[in-house]
Amino acid sequence: MSAESVTPAYRAVISISSPIVLPWGRLEVTGLELLPPEGAVLLVANHDSYWDPVAIGVAARHRRQIRALAKASMWGIPGIGRVLDGMGAIPIVRGAGDAGAIVRATEELRAGACIGVFPEGTRSLGRELRARGGIGRLAAAVPEARVVLCAVAGTTDIPRFPARPRLRVEFFAPAGGGLGDGEPAREFAARLMGEIRSRAPVAAAGRRSPRAQAGGPGDAA
Protein backbone atom coordinates (compact mmCIF):
# COMPACT_ATOMS: atom_id res chain seq x y z
CA MET A 1 0.00 0.00 0.00
CA SER A 2 1.20 3.54 -0.71
CA ALA A 3 2.16 6.15 1.87
CA GLU A 4 -1.28 7.75 1.35
CA SER A 5 -3.46 7.09 4.38
CA VAL A 6 -6.43 4.79 3.82
CA THR A 7 -9.59 5.69 5.71
CA PRO A 8 -11.06 3.09 8.10
CA ALA A 9 -14.40 3.07 6.24
CA TYR A 10 -12.69 2.40 2.92
CA ARG A 11 -10.60 -0.39 4.39
CA ALA A 12 -13.69 -1.95 5.99
CA VAL A 13 -15.79 -1.89 2.81
CA ILE A 14 -12.98 -3.41 0.76
CA SER A 15 -12.41 -6.13 3.39
CA ILE A 16 -16.12 -7.02 3.56
CA SER A 17 -16.46 -7.08 -0.24
CA SER A 18 -13.29 -9.02 -1.00
CA PRO A 19 -14.74 -12.54 -0.42
CA ILE A 20 -17.46 -11.84 -2.99
CA VAL A 21 -15.15 -10.30 -5.56
CA LEU A 22 -12.05 -12.47 -5.14
CA PRO A 23 -12.73 -16.19 -4.51
CA TRP A 24 -16.38 -16.28 -5.51
CA GLY A 25 -16.12 -13.72 -8.32
CA ARG A 26 -12.82 -15.19 -9.56
CA LEU A 27 -11.39 -11.71 -10.06
CA GLU A 28 -8.65 -11.37 -12.66
CA VAL A 29 -6.58 -8.18 -12.48
CA THR A 30 -4.16 -6.99 -15.16
CA GLY A 31 -2.10 -3.83 -15.55
CA LEU A 32 -2.13 -2.93 -11.85
CA GLU A 33 1.49 -1.79 -12.14
CA LEU A 34 0.23 1.11 -14.30
CA LEU A 35 -1.66 2.56 -11.31
CA PRO A 36 0.85 4.77 -9.46
CA PRO A 37 0.96 4.01 -5.71
CA GLU A 38 1.06 7.74 -4.95
CA GLY A 39 0.56 11.09 -6.62
CA ALA A 40 -2.36 12.58 -8.56
CA VAL A 41 -4.24 10.06 -10.69
CA LEU A 42 -7.43 10.27 -12.73
CA LEU A 43 -8.83 6.74 -12.92
CA VAL A 44 -11.44 6.48 -15.69
CA ALA A 45 -13.76 3.46 -15.93
CA ASN A 46 -16.92 2.10 -17.53
CA HIS A 47 -20.06 1.72 -15.43
CA ASP A 48 -22.46 -1.18 -15.98
CA SER A 49 -23.09 -2.36 -12.39
CA TYR A 50 -23.25 -1.05 -8.84
CA TRP A 51 -20.42 -3.52 -8.21
CA ASP A 52 -17.99 -1.71 -10.54
CA PRO A 53 -16.46 0.66 -7.94
CA VAL A 54 -16.24 -2.21 -5.45
CA ALA A 55 -14.47 -4.49 -7.94
CA ILE A 56 -12.04 -1.71 -8.86
CA GLY A 57 -11.37 -0.94 -5.21
CA VAL A 58 -10.66 -4.59 -4.42
CA ALA A 59 -8.41 -4.88 -7.49
CA ALA A 60 -6.39 -1.86 -6.35
CA ARG A 61 -6.50 -2.63 -2.61
CA HIS A 62 -2.75 -3.19 -2.28
CA ARG A 63 -2.00 -0.11 -4.36
CA ARG A 64 -4.04 2.82 -3.03
CA GLN A 65 -7.40 4.27 -2.06
CA ILE A 66 -9.68 5.49 -4.84
CA ARG A 67 -11.89 8.47 -4.10
CA ALA A 68 -14.85 8.13 -6.45
CA LEU A 69 -17.13 10.76 -7.88
CA ALA A 70 -20.56 9.29 -7.10
CA LYS A 71 -24.15 10.31 -7.82
CA ALA A 72 -25.39 12.70 -5.14
CA SER A 73 -28.63 10.72 -4.88
CA MET A 74 -26.68 7.91 -3.19
CA TRP A 75 -26.36 10.13 -0.12
CA GLY A 76 -30.14 10.02 0.23
CA ILE A 77 -30.10 6.29 1.02
CA PRO A 78 -30.22 5.83 4.82
CA GLY A 79 -26.79 4.97 6.20
CA ILE A 80 -25.04 5.01 2.81
CA GLY A 81 -24.10 8.68 2.93
CA ARG A 82 -21.99 8.27 6.05
CA VAL A 83 -20.18 5.30 4.55
CA LEU A 84 -19.48 7.18 1.31
CA ASP A 85 -18.19 10.17 3.27
CA GLY A 86 -15.92 7.86 5.24
CA MET A 87 -14.60 6.40 1.99
CA GLY A 88 -13.73 9.84 0.66
CA ALA A 89 -16.33 9.74 -2.12
CA ILE A 90 -17.37 13.02 -3.72
CA PRO A 91 -21.09 13.61 -4.47
CA ILE A 92 -21.89 15.00 -7.90
CA VAL A 93 -25.25 15.96 -9.38
CA ARG A 94 -25.46 14.21 -12.74
CA GLY A 95 -26.24 16.41 -15.74
CA ALA A 96 -26.16 19.65 -13.75
CA GLY A 97 -22.60 20.78 -14.43
CA ASP A 98 -21.88 20.44 -10.70
CA ALA A 99 -19.10 23.01 -10.30
CA GLY A 100 -18.81 22.36 -6.56
CA ALA A 101 -18.02 18.69 -7.10
CA ILE A 102 -15.44 19.52 -9.76
CA VAL A 103 -13.80 22.07 -7.46
CA ARG A 104 -13.57 19.55 -4.62
CA ALA A 105 -12.26 16.82 -6.92
CA THR A 106 -9.66 19.26 -8.28
CA GLU A 107 -8.49 20.11 -4.77
CA GLU A 108 -8.22 16.42 -3.85
CA LEU A 109 -6.36 15.73 -7.09
CA ARG A 110 -3.88 18.53 -6.48
CA ALA A 111 -3.29 17.11 -3.02
CA GLY A 112 -2.20 13.84 -4.63
CA ALA A 113 -5.38 11.74 -4.49
CA CYS A 114 -6.55 9.09 -6.92
CA ILE A 115 -9.93 10.27 -8.22
CA GLY A 116 -12.19 7.65 -9.80
CA VAL A 117 -14.51 8.89 -12.55
CA PHE A 118 -17.29 7.16 -14.50
CA PRO A 119 -17.71 9.54 -17.50
CA GLU A 120 -20.98 7.86 -18.48
CA GLY A 121 -22.46 9.34 -15.30
CA THR A 122 -24.66 6.38 -14.44
CA ARG A 123 -24.97 2.64 -15.09
CA SER A 124 -25.32 1.83 -18.77
CA LEU A 125 -28.25 -0.62 -18.29
CA GLY A 126 -27.32 -2.10 -21.65
CA ARG A 127 -27.35 1.27 -23.43
CA GLU A 128 -24.64 3.21 -25.23
CA LEU A 129 -24.26 6.40 -23.19
CA ARG A 130 -22.55 9.65 -24.14
CA ALA A 131 -19.42 10.39 -22.15
CA ARG A 132 -19.62 13.60 -20.15
CA GLY A 133 -16.89 16.22 -20.11
CA GLY A 134 -16.10 16.41 -16.38
CA ILE A 135 -13.03 14.22 -16.79
CA GLY A 136 -11.68 16.70 -19.33
CA ARG A 137 -12.20 19.61 -16.95
CA LEU A 138 -10.30 17.77 -14.22
CA ALA A 139 -7.47 16.86 -16.59
CA ALA A 140 -7.18 20.48 -17.71
CA ALA A 141 -7.21 21.78 -14.12
CA VAL A 142 -4.53 19.34 -12.94
CA PRO A 143 -2.37 18.58 -16.01
CA GLU A 144 0.23 16.77 -13.91
CA ALA A 145 -2.30 14.08 -12.96
CA ARG A 146 -1.68 10.66 -14.52
CA VAL A 147 -4.63 9.37 -16.55
CA VAL A 148 -5.22 5.63 -16.13
CA LEU A 149 -8.07 3.77 -17.82
CA CYS A 150 -9.92 0.85 -16.28
CA ALA A 151 -12.09 -1.70 -18.09
CA VAL A 152 -14.42 -3.66 -15.79
CA ALA A 153 -16.23 -6.79 -16.97
CA GLY A 154 -18.33 -9.50 -15.33
CA THR A 155 -19.84 -7.40 -12.55
CA THR A 156 -23.24 -7.45 -14.24
CA ASP A 157 -23.36 -11.20 -13.60
CA ILE A 158 -23.07 -10.91 -9.81
CA PRO A 159 -26.89 -10.72 -9.34
CA ARG A 160 -27.19 -14.09 -11.11
CA PHE A 161 -26.38 -15.95 -7.87
CA PRO A 162 -25.89 -18.88 -7.43
CA ALA A 163 -24.17 -18.86 -10.83
CA ARG A 164 -20.65 -17.58 -10.30
CA PRO A 165 -19.42 -14.55 -12.24
CA ARG A 166 -15.97 -14.23 -13.72
CA LEU A 167 -14.79 -10.72 -12.94
CA ARG A 168 -12.06 -8.85 -14.79
CA VAL A 169 -10.46 -5.48 -14.00
CA GLU A 170 -7.91 -4.23 -16.49
CA PHE A 171 -5.84 -1.09 -15.89
CA PHE A 172 -4.19 0.44 -18.95
CA ALA A 173 -2.80 3.70 -20.32
CA PRO A 174 -4.77 5.67 -22.92
CA ALA A 175 -3.30 5.02 -26.37
CA GLY A 176 -3.81 8.66 -27.30
CA GLY A 177 -2.26 9.98 -24.10
CA GLY A 178 -3.73 12.55 -21.77
CA LEU A 179 -5.68 15.68 -22.65
CA GLY A 180 -4.26 17.12 -25.86
CA ASP A 181 -3.65 20.82 -26.49
CA GLY A 182 -6.95 22.34 -27.51
CA GLU A 183 -8.80 19.02 -27.21
CA PRO A 184 -12.42 19.71 -26.12
CA ALA A 185 -13.39 18.12 -22.81
CA ARG A 186 -16.23 16.06 -24.32
CA GLU A 187 -14.06 14.78 -27.16
CA PHE A 188 -11.40 13.78 -24.62
CA ALA A 189 -13.99 11.92 -22.54
CA ALA A 190 -15.41 10.22 -25.65
CA ARG A 191 -11.92 9.16 -26.74
CA LEU A 192 -11.18 7.56 -23.37
CA MET A 193 -14.54 5.81 -23.20
CA GLY A 194 -14.07 4.50 -26.72
CA GLU A 195 -10.84 2.81 -25.64
CA ILE A 196 -12.44 1.41 -22.49
CA ARG A 197 -15.52 0.11 -24.29
CA SER A 198 -13.34 -1.64 -26.86
CA ARG A 199 -12.21 -3.85 -23.96
CA ALA A 200 -15.42 -3.91 -21.90
CA PRO A 201 -18.52 -3.75 -24.13
CA VAL A 202 -21.78 -2.47 -22.67
CA ALA A 203 -23.55 -5.11 -20.58
CA ALA A 204 -26.93 -5.08 -18.83
CA ALA A 205 -26.86 -5.98 -15.15
CA GLY A 206 -28.42 -9.27 -14.12
CA ARG A 207 -29.44 -10.32 -17.62
CA ARG A 208 -28.28 -13.26 -19.68
CA SER A 209 -26.94 -12.70 -23.15
CA PRO A 210 -29.02 -14.00 -26.10
CA ARG A 211 -26.46 -16.80 -26.51
CA ALA A 212 -26.85 -17.72 -22.84
CA GLN A 213 -30.64 -17.78 -23.10
CA ALA A 214 -30.31 -20.15 -26.04
CA GLY A 215 -28.08 -22.43 -23.98
CA GLY A 216 -24.87 -21.44 -25.77
CA PRO A 217 -21.35 -20.98 -24.35
CA GLY A 218 -22.44 -17.76 -22.60
CA ASP A 219 -24.46 -19.88 -20.17
CA ALA A 220 -21.37 -21.26 -18.47
CA ALA A 221 -20.80 -20.01 -14.91
N, C-alpha and C positions, 0 to 999 in steps of 0.2 A: 504494500500500500504506500502511496505517496506521503510526503510530509504534510499535505493538506489534511486538516482535521476532519474526521467523519462524524456527523452528528449521531447521537444515540438512536434517534427515531429512524434514521436511514439505515443504520447498521441492523436494527431490529427487524425492519421490514424485509431487508435482503435475506437475513437469516431465516425468517419464517417462510419466505417464498422459495428459498433454495431447494428444498426437497421436491417441490412440485416441478420446478424448472430443470433441475439437474438430473437426478436419477429417473424420475418418472417421465419428464419431458425429453430426456435424452439430448440435452443441449449440446450442440456443436458450435464452437467459437473459433473464428479465424480472423487473423489480422489484428489481434489485440495489441501487438507491439507497436501499431501505428497510432494508438491512443496515448499521448504523452502523460506520464504520471504526475506532472505538475505543469503549471502555466495555463494561460488562457486558451480554451478550446471551445469551438462551436461544433457540437455533435449533432448531425442532421440525419433524421431517420424517417422511414415510412410508418404509417399508422393504420393498421387494420384491426387491432384488438386492444382491449383494455390491458391485456397482458404484455403489450410491447414494452412500455417503460420498465416493467418488472424484469422481463427477460434481459433487456439491455443492462439494467443495473446489476443483475446477477452475473452476467457475462463479464462485466468490468469491475467486479467486486474487489479483486486484488490489485486493481490499478488506481481507481479514484472514485470519488462521489460525483454523481451527475445531478445537477440542479435543473430540473425540467421546467419549461414553460408549459403550464397546464390550464385547461379551460376554467375560467373563474366560477362556473356553475358547480364545479366539484366541491367548492368550499361550502356550498349550501347543503351538502349531505351530512347529516348529524355525525359528528366524531371524525369525519374525514379531513375537515379543514385543519384541525390541530395536528393531525399526522402529516399532512402535506407541508404545513409550516415547519414542523420539526425536521422534515427532509430537505428543507431549503428550496421547495418548489415555488415558482413565481406565477401568480394568477394572471391570466390574460383574457380579455373579453374578445372572443372571436368575431372578426368582421367589423370591428369598431375602430380599428387603427389605434389601439390602446397605447398611447404615448407613455403613460405611467409605467406599464409593464416593460416597455422597451428601455426606458431610462433605468429602471432597476436592474434589468438584465445586463445593460451596458456597464453599470457600476460593478456588478458582480464579476463580469468578464474582465474588466480592467484590473480587478483585484486578484485575478489569476484563477477564477473558477472555470469549471467545465459546464457549459450551458447546453442542455439538450433541447432541441427544437424539432417539432413535427410540422413542417411547412404546409401540409395539407389541412391543418387546423382542427381536424376531427377525424374519427375513424372513417375509413373509406366505405365500409358496408357494401363492398363489391363494386363501387363506382370509381370512375376516373375523376379525381378532384384536381382543381387548379391549385398550383402551389402559390402561397401568399408571400409577399415581399419582405416580411419582418426579418428573415434571416439575412437578406441583403442589407438592411438598415444596420443590423448588428455588426456585420462584417465591415461595413464602411466606417462605423463608429470606432471599432477596435481592429484596425488592419493587422496588428501583430498577432491576433488570435489564429491558431491553427484550425483549419476546417477539416473535419473528419466525417466521412459518410458512414452510415450504418444501415445495412439491409437486414430486416427481421422477417423470418418466415416460420410458419408452423404454429404460431400463437393462436390463430383462428381455430385450430383444432382442439384446443384445450377444453372447450365446453362439451366435446364429444365423449366425455368420460362414460364408460370405462375404457374406451379405445384410447390408446396412448398416442400422444402427438410425437412428432420428431422436430424439435426446435432447432433453428439455426440463426446465429447472429454473426454477421460478417462486417468487420470494420475495414474501410479502405479509403484511400486518398482520392479526391476528385480528379479525374483525368484532365480536366480543363483548368485545374488549379483553383485558387481562391478568386475573390471578386476582382474582375478585370477593370482596368481604367475605363471609366465611362459606361460600364456595363449596368443597365437598369436593374434595380433590385428584383423585380418580378422575373426578368429573364434569367438572372442568376439563380433564383430559387427554382425556376422551371428546369434549368440545366442540371442542377444537383438532383432534383427529383427524378429526372429522366434517367440518370445514371443509377440511382437507387432502384427504381422500378424495373430496370433491365435485369436486376438480380433478384428482386422480390416482387413479382407481379401482384396486382391487386387481388385480394382474397376476401371473401365474405365470412365473417365470424360464425362458427357453429354450423356451417352448411357443408354438405358433401359436394364434391365436384360432380359434373354430369357423368364422368367415367366411373366415379365411385358408386353413384346411384345405379349404374348399369352393371355393377359387380366387377369392374375392371381393376387394373393395378392400383388405382387411387384408393381402393377400399382397404388396402393393407394398413394395419395399425403401425 
